[in-house]
Amino acid sequence: MSEAVDAAAVLRPASLAVGVGASRGAPADEVLGLVRDTLRGAGLSPLDVAELVTVDAKADEPGIVAAAAALGVPLRTYPAVELARVEVPGPSGAPLAAVGTPSVAEAAALVAGGELLVPKRKSAPRGRAPMVTCAVARRDPCGRADAADVPSGPGRCVEPGAGRIVVLPDSEDRAAPPRQPASRPDDDGPHPHPTAAMHTPTESPDATGAGTHDLRHHGDAEVRGQDRDLTDLAVNVRAGTPPAWLRDRISASLGSLAAYPDGRPARAAVAARHGLPVERVLLTAGAAEAFVLIARALPVRRPVVVHPQFTEPEAALRAAGHEVGRVLLRAEDGFRLDPSAVPEDADLVVVGNPTNPTSVLHPAAVLEQLARPGRTLVVDEAFMDAVPDERETLCGRTDVPGLVVLRSLTKTWGLAGLRIGYVLAGPGTIRALEETQPLWPVSSPALTAAEACMEPRALAEAAAAGERIAVDRAHLVAGLMEFTEVRVAGPAEGPFVLVRLERAAEVRERLRMLGFAARRGDTFPGLGPEWLRLAVRDRVTTNRFLQAFDQALQTLGSAVR
C-alpha cells in the first residue's frame, strides 16, 4: 500500500484496546509480532490501536513496554483485582494462579467495557512454549495527559519513550482529544475510509484460511454428524426443496449417464434467461468452483474482499497463493459499502449482493462505482433470486467494465448436493476461466437442473418464493425485535438475518439442546462471537424457534437479559 496516510485515517480517533499478557522475560519481538499478527488476522490496523493494556504486575516487563513504544501507543495497567472482576471467554488456570485473573489479555482488553473483537491468542514460537497472549477489544481511546491534570485511580498510563507514569481517573469519561496517529513503519498503509479497515495479510495460505477466522467453516457443520434431528436454521438452502417436478426432471436424466455431459443446451438456456450471448456464460459446479477458477485463472496482483461476506472467495484466493486485502464494513454503518473504502490499486474486488451473512442488499448504482478499467469486479449474487423482482441485480449488464456476476442454483432450488451455478462475464474472462476448468466439470443431472430452472414456470416459482421469503422474514424479524437484548442487523433483504446478542455462543448451544441449529458468526471476518445468522423459515417453524429462543435466554438468566 502507499506510504502516505489518507486524511480520514489520520483524523479518525483510535478505538482499539489490545490486552497483552506475557511470561517474565518475554522478548519484545514476540510480543510485538503477536500483536501485529492478531491485528492483521482480524483485518485491523495498528493505526486503530489506542493503547496496550496489561496487569500491574507486568507494567515494567521490557517486552511489553518495548512493544507499546514500537506501536507508538500508551501502555495502561490495571490491578489484578480489577481484572479479576471481568468475565472472559477464555479463562485459564495458569494466569489465575500467577496474577489473580483467569486471562490477563482478555480481561485487560475488556476492563473498561466495549466489544471483544479478537479472543485470546497465543504466540507460537518454535521449540518452546508460548510466552505471550493477546486479545483485542473496541472501546474509547486512552487519553494522554500530564499527571497534574487528573486525579488518582486504578489505571496507570505509561508513556513509552517519555519514561513517566501518568495516573488516570477511575472513569473513562474524562474528556480528552483523540490521538492523532501518524504513519508508522509497522502499519500496512492508509485506511481508505473511516467506516472500513483494510489489510494485506502476510500469513501463508492454509486449509482453514488465516488469522482468527476459520474461512472453511460453513453452515452445514452446525448440523452434520448430530445424534439428534435439528431444525436447520444454519444453512440458507430453501426448505422443502427441490420441488417434485425438478426431482422428476433430474431423475429422468439418469438414463443418459453413460454419455459424456453436453453443456450446450443448459448454457444457451442461461444465456437466454439473462439476455446474453452464450460467450458470456460459463456453467460451474456451484459458485464455489467459480471462486477457485477466478483465483487461479485471472492475472491478479492486488485482490480485495469486502467483508463480512461468504468466506470462500478469500479462501480460494489464499489457496492460489495470493495475499488478500480486506475491506471490513461496520455494524454501526449497517454494513453498508462506501465505494471509496476500496483501495484504488485493487485489481480484483469481491462483494456479495445480497451479502451473506449480513443480508444487506447493496444498490446496483453503488456497486457500479467499484468498476473501472483494469479491475475485475466480482459480484456474488447467490441469493439474488430470493429478492423480490431481483432488484439491484447486475446480471445481463454488459456496460460495466470488468464485471463478473456469479449465480447459484443451490439455494433457491435445494441443489447443494448436485453442485450447479454459473458465471456471467465478458467473453475474454469466460475463456480464461473455461481454460482452467477440467473437462466435463458439470454432471449431466446438474445440467438438466440448470436448463429446467431457466424455464418460465421455474422463474415464476422462484419469484413467488422470493415474495414468501420476504413475508416470512418480516415475521422472524418482528419476533426477534421483541427481545430487548437482541439487535437485528438490517434492513435484511436475503433469506436469512444476522443478529447480535451477548453470550451468543451459549445461546447457540442452548438452542441446539432445544432442537434448533443456528449459524455461528465468528468465522466471518468483521464479526465476533456475539453474532448469529438465522435462516428464514415458514411461520410455524419461526414461532417454534422464537419460543425456544426465549427459553434459551431465560435459562441463561439475567446475565443475558
Stockholm file with secondary structure:
# STOCKHOLM 1.0

chainA/1-561         MSEAVDAAAVLRPASLAVGVGASRGAPADEVLGLVRDTLRGAGLSPLDVAELVTVDAKADEPGIVAAAAALGVPLRTYPAVELARVEVPGPSGAPLAAVGTPSVAEAAALVAGGELLVPKRKSAPRGRAPMVTCAVARRDPCGRADAADVPSGPGRCVEPGAGRIVVLPDSEDRAAPPRQPASRPDDDGPHPHPTAAMHTPTESPDATGAGTHDLRHHGDAEVRGQDRDLTDLAVNVRAGTPPAWLRDRISASLGSLAAYPDGRPARAAVAARHGLPVERVLLTAGAAEAFVLIARALPVRRPVVVHPQFTEPEAALRAAGHEVGRVLLRAEDGFRLDPSAVPEDADLVVVGNPTNPTSVLHPAAVLEQLARPGRTLVVDEAFMDAVPDERETLCGRTDVPGLVVLRSLTKTWGLAGLRIGYVLAGPGTIRALEETQPLWPVSSPALTAAEACMEPRALAEAAAAGERIAVDRAHLVAGLMEFTEVRVAGPAEGPFVLVRLERAAEVRERLRMLGFAARRGDTFPGLGPEWLRLAVRDRVTTNRFLQAFDQALQTLGSAVR
#=GR chainA/1-561 SS CCSSCCHHHHHSCCCEEEEEEECTTCCHHHHHHHHHHHHHHTTCCGGGEEEEEEEGGGTTCHHHHHHHHHHTCCEEEECHHHHHTSCCSSCCHHHHHHHSSSCHHHHHHHTTCCEEEEEEEECCCTTSCCCEEEEEEECCCCCCCCGGGSCCCSCEEEETTTTEEEECCSCTTCCCCCCCCCCCTTSCCCCSBTTEEEECCCSCCCTTEETTEETTCCGGGGTTTCSSCCEECSSCSCTTCSCHHHHHHHHHGGGGTTSCCCCHHHHHHHHHHHTCCGGGEEEESHHHHHHHHHHHHSCCSSEEEEESSCSHHHHHHHHTTCCCEEEEECGGGTTCCCGGGSCTTCSEEEEESSCTTTCCCCCHHHHHTTCCTTCEEEEECTTGGGSGGGTTCCTTCCSSTTEEEEEESHHHHTCTTTCCEEEEECHHHHHHHHHHSCSSCSCHHHHHHHHHHTSHHHHHHHHHHHHHHHHHHHHHHHHHHTCTTCEECSSCCSSEEEEECTTHHHHHHHHHHTTEECEESTTSTTCCTTEEEEECCCHHHHHHHHHHHHHHHHHHGGGTC
#=GC SS_cons         CCSSCCHHHHHSCCCEEEEEEECTTCCHHHHHHHHHHHHHHTTCCGGGEEEEEEEGGGTTCHHHHHHHHHHTCCEEEECHHHHHTSCCSSCCHHHHHHHSSSCHHHHHHHTTCCEEEEEEEECCCTTSCCCEEEEEEECCCCCCCCGGGSCCCSCEEEETTTTEEEECCSCTTCCCCCCCCCCCTTSCCCCSBTTEEEECCCSCCCTTEETTEETTCCGGGGTTTCSSCCEECSSCSCTTCSCHHHHHHHHHGGGGTTSCCCCHHHHHHHHHHHTCCGGGEEEESHHHHHHHHHHHHSCCSSEEEEESSCSHHHHHHHHTTCCCEEEEECGGGTTCCCGGGSCTTCSEEEEESSCTTTCCCCCHHHHHTTCCTTCEEEEECTTGGGSGGGTTCCTTCCSSTTEEEEEESHHHHTCTTTCCEEEEECHHHHHHHHHHSCSSCSCHHHHHHHHHHTSHHHHHHHHHHHHHHHHHHHHHHHHHHTCTTCEECSSCCSSEEEEECTTHHHHHHHHHHTTEECEESTTSTTCCTTEEEEECCCHHHHHHHHHHHHHHHHHHGGGTC
//
